[in-house]
Amino acid sequence: MSNDSKYSLSRRKALLGLGTVGVAGAGAGVGTSALFSDTESFEDNTLTAGELNLIVDYGTSVDSTNASAAIDGGQANNGTIDGDVSAEYVLGDVKPGDGGFLAFCPKVVDNPAWLWAGSNGLTDSENGLTEPEGEVDSTGGDPGDGNGELSENIQVTVSYCEYTGGDEDDRGNPENYDTIRELNNPDDYTLADLIKDLRSGFLLDGEPDHDDGDPSGAQAYPASEGDSDQAGPCLCVDWEIPIDVGNEIQSDSVEFDIQFAAAQERNNSDPEDPFVDATVGPSGDFSTIESAVDNADSGDVISVASGTYQTGNTDGVLDVEDLILEGPNAGIAGDSTDRGSEAVIEGPLFIGADNICVDGFEIRDTNANSGGPLPGPGAVQLSVGGAYGDSADGTTLRNNVIVAGTNDNSTNLGFVAEGAVDVTITQNRFTEGGFSATTGAAFASPYEIEFTNNTQDTTNTIPSDTTFTP
């Protein structure tokens, strides 16, 4: 078995925005007094711009019975990212049972700042098929970008941590870190899941030492006095390839990036996510989801504010590949009491391109029909054909409230999928309006739907925690 696995890490998105303004002290002078006269002056005053410089110390390592063989001409090292300096973590021959560790310790010099982790995504490559891999994996190509399975078979755990070691050269040793708090790591959380989460930016918490985080939300990163002062927490990622992973990953590789970006906290109580490409809402770049999608490029992230939005016709189709549509409750499960005001989509919402992610909405079947011409039944409709799109492979629906049965139709469905594979539906709440409904259905082979960790408050439910295939 030969696994060519390349991990390119921490190529930063930007050095950071402009710094905060600092104020230096001012001197005061008083003129001499004379009869019937008075003079006061206020002089020698200065305003000095402060600094906001992001520096990231990092450490990486490999956990293997033969670490040098796993690295195989690559590199696992420690260092500092600043300015144009980037870092790479490159492993040339990983196998089931291997694992590793990455730690990132951001420092925001001189002024506190909002700090995000993000990513431009990943590329899985097949790199051809060995004979034993071909027996269990029908995808191919060399390099076969998009066909590899390695990222889906690397389990990760992400946590806030504190560096306790004294030697800067030993930052790659996980024993030199104390865990402050684990982030929400679902069961079987993979590298593919992590990078998908990071594509829309993740606001890091500068004060994560509460049991459930700060009740008022993520806090700004505290300021460091200098390059060597670590004031805020580090971010630690442990990864492993389970020993029971089989031949499907032979010769596969995955390449990805992790980035950090910051913006000043002062006078910036509602910071803009630097990893979002467009916003929708009363004060956003666009007033409708349709117009934002019409102006989007492949891979864009669109953030939608709370409010009510209309779809349900051919002008409201999500038809841009690799699009992320993110609502105000992105990352919060559909049945969670932590959800705030919703972005309500009066649907159906049509998905007609590959690798689209919809996260954090309330989606209703307001304009759906029970049969006949489109739009047919279903609050969310994948790959239903014609002007609504005939491909929706790689769709992810997560953290949504999906409402079917808002109309008195003979059939009401939460989701409909026709001929879509590699679909993930997770952490949604399926419920119904005033009329009975079914959670969802799949038609038109081939289809493959992973349906996990959803809540079903519908009259008719479907099997939970399973993968649907013809």
Secondary structure in CASP SS format (residue, H / E / C, confidence):
PFRMAT SS
TARGET T0000
AUTHOR 0000-0000-0000
METHOD secondary structure of the structure
MODEL  1
M C 1.00
S C 1.00
N C 1.00
D C 1.00
S E 1.00
K E 1.00
Y E 1.00
S C 1.00
L C 1.00
S C 1.00
R C 1.00
R C 1.00
K C 1.00
A C 1.00
L C 1.00
L C 1.00
G C 1.00
L C 1.00
G C 1.00
T C 1.00
V E 1.00
G E 1.00
V E 1.00
A C 1.00
G C 1.00
A C 1.00
G C 1.00
A C 1.00
G E 1.00
V E 1.00
G C 1.00
T C 1.00
S C 1.00
A E 1.00
L C 1.00
F C 1.00
S E 1.00
D C 1.00
T C 1.00
E E 1.00
S E 1.00
F C 1.00
E C 1.00
D C 1.00
N C 1.00
T C 1.00
L E 1.00
T E 1.00
A E 1.00
G C 1.00
E C 1.00
L C 1.00
N E 1.00
L E 1.00
I E 1.00
V E 1.00
D E 1.00
Y E 1.00
G E 1.00
T E 1.00
S E 1.00
V E 1.00
D E 1.00
S C 1.00
T C 1.00
N C 1.00
A H 1.00
S H 1.00
A H 1.00
A H 1.00
I H 1.00
D C 1.00
G C 1.00
G C 1.00
Q E 1.00
A C 1.00
N C 1.00
N E 1.00
G E 1.00
T E 1.00
I E 1.00
D C 1.00
G C 1.00
D C 1.00
V C 1.00
S C 1.00
A C 1.00
E C 1.00
Y E 1.00
V E 1.00
L E 1.00
G C 1.00
D C 1.00
V C 1.00
K C 1.00
P C 1.00
G C 1.00
D C 1.00
G E 1.00
G E 1.00
F E 1.00
L E 1.00
A E 1.00
F E 1.00
C E 1.00
P E 1.00
K E 1.00
V E 1.00
V E 1.00
D C 1.00
N C 1.00
P C 1.00
A E 1.00
W E 1.00
L E 1.00
W E 1.00
A E 1.00
G E 1.00
S C 1.00
N C 1.00
G C 1.00
L E 1.00
T E 1.00
D E 1.00
S E 1.00
E C 1.00
N C 1.00
G C 1.00
L C 1.00
T C 1.00
E H 1.00
P H 1.00
E H 1.00
G H 1.00
E C 1.00
V C 1.00
D C 1.00
S C 1.00
T C 1.00
G C 1.00
G C 1.00
D C 1.00
P C 1.00
G C 1.00
D E 1.00
G C 1.00
N C 1.00
G C 1.00
E C 1.00
L C 1.00
S H 1.00
E H 1.00
N H 1.00
I C 1.00
Q E 1.00
V E 1.00
T E 1.00
V E 1.00
S E 1.00
Y E 1.00
C E 1.00
E E 1.00
Y E 1.00
T C 1.00
G C 1.00
G C 1.00
D C 1.00
E H 1.00
D H 1.00
D H 1.00
R C 1.00
G C 1.00
N C 1.00
P H 1.00
E H 1.00
N H 1.00
Y E 1.00
D E 1.00
T E 1.00
I E 1.00
R E 1.00
E E 1.00
L C 1.00
N C 1.00
N C 1.00
P C 1.00
D C 1.00
D C 1.00
Y C 1.00
T E 1.00
L H 1.00
A H 1.00
D H 1.00
L H 1.00
I H 1.00
K H 1.00
D H 1.00
L H 1.00
R C 1.00
S C 1.00
G C 1.00
F E 1.00
L E 1.00
L C 1.00
D C 1.00
G C 1.00
E C 1.00
P C 1.00
D C 1.00
H C 1.00
D C 1.00
D C 1.00
G C 1.00
D C 1.00
P C 1.00
S C 1.00
G C 1.00
A C 1.00
Q C 1.00
A C 1.00
Y E 1.00
P C 1.00
A E 1.00
S E 1.00
E C 1.00
G C 1.00
D C 1.00
S C 1.00
D C 1.00
Q C 1.00
A C 1.00
G C 1.00
P C 1.00
C E 1.00
L E 1.00
C E 1.00
V E 1.00
D E 1.00
W E 1.00
E E 1.00
I C 1.00
P C 1.00
I C 1.00
D C 1.00
V C 1.00
G C 1.00
N H 1.00
E H 1.00
I H 1.00
Q C 1.00
S C 1.00
D C 1.00
S E 1.00
V E 1.00
E E 1.00
F E 1.00
D C 1.00
I C 1.00
Q E 1.00
F E 1.00
A E 1.00
A E 1.00
A E 1.00
Q E 1.00
E C 1.00
R C 1.00
N C 1.00
N C 1.00
S C 1.00
D C 1.00
P C 1.00
E C 1.00
D C 1.00
P C 1.00
F C 1.00
V C 1.00
D C 1.00
A E 1.00
T E 1.00
V E 1.00
G C 1.00
P C 1.00
S C 1.00
G C 1.00
D C 1.00
F E 1.00
S C 1.00
T C 1.00
I H 1.00
E H 1.00
S H 1.00
A H 1.00
V H 1.00
D H 1.00
N C 1.00
A C 1.00
D C 1.00
S C 1.00
G C 1.00
D C 1.00
V E 1.00
I E 1.00
S E 1.00
V E 1.00
A C 1.00
S C 1.00
G E 1.00
T E 1.00
Y E 1.00
Q E 1.00
T C 1.00
G C 1.00
N C 1.00
T H 1.00
D H 1.00
G H 1.00
V E 1.00
L E 1.00
D C 1.00
V C 1.00
E C 1.00
D C 1.00
L C 1.00
I E 1.00
L E 1.00
E E 1.00
G C 1.00
P C 1.00
N C 1.00
A C 1.00
G C 1.00
I C 1.00
A C 1.00
G C 1.00
D C 1.00
S C 1.00
T C 1.00
D C 1.00
R C 1.00
G C 1.00
S C 1.00
E C 1.00
A E 1.00
V E 1.00
I E 1.00
E E 1.00
G C 1.00
P C 1.00
L E 1.00
F E 1.00
I E 1.00
G C 1.00
A C 1.00
D C 1.00
N C 1.00
I C 1.00
C E 1.00
V E 1.00
D E 1.00
G C 1.00
F C 1.00
E E 1.00
I E 1.00
R E 1.00
D C 1.00
T C 1.00
N C 1.00
A C 1.00
N C 1.00
S C 1.00
G C 1.00
G C 1.00
P C 1.00
L C 1.00
P C 1.00
G C 1.00
P C 1.00
G C 1.00
A C 1.00
V E 1.00
Q E 1.00
L E 1.00
S C 1.00
V C 1.00
G C 1.00
G H 1.00
A H 1.00
Y H 1.00
G C 1.00
D C 1.00
S C 1.00
A C 1.00
D C 1.00
G C 1.00
T C 1.00
T E 1.00
L E 1.00
R E 1.00
N C 1.00
N C 1.00
V E 1.00
I E 1.00
V E 1.00
A E 1.00
G C 1.00
T C 1.00
N C 1.00
D C 1.00
N C 1.00
S C 1.00
T C 1.00
N C 1.00
L E 1.00
G E 1.00
F E 1.00
V E 1.00
A E 1.00
E E 1.00
G C 1.00
A C 1.00
V C 1.00
D C 1.00
V E 1.00
T E 1.00
I E 1.00
T E 1.00
Q C 1.00
N C 1.00
R E 1.00
F E 1.00
T E 1.00
E E 1.00
G C 1.00
G C 1.00
F C 1.00
S C 1.00
A C 1.00
T E 1.00
T E 1.00
G E 1.00
A E 1.00
A E 1.00
F E 1.00
A C 1.00
S C 1.00
P C 1.00
Y C 1.00
E C 1.00
I E 1.00
E E 1.00
F E 1.00
T E 1.00
N C 1.00
N C 1.00
T E 1.00
Q E 1.00
D C 1.00
T C 1.00
T C 1.00
N E 1.00
T C 1.00
I C 1.00
P C 1.00
S C 1.00
D C 1.00
T E 1.00
T E 1.00
F E 1.00
T C 1.00
P C 1.00
END
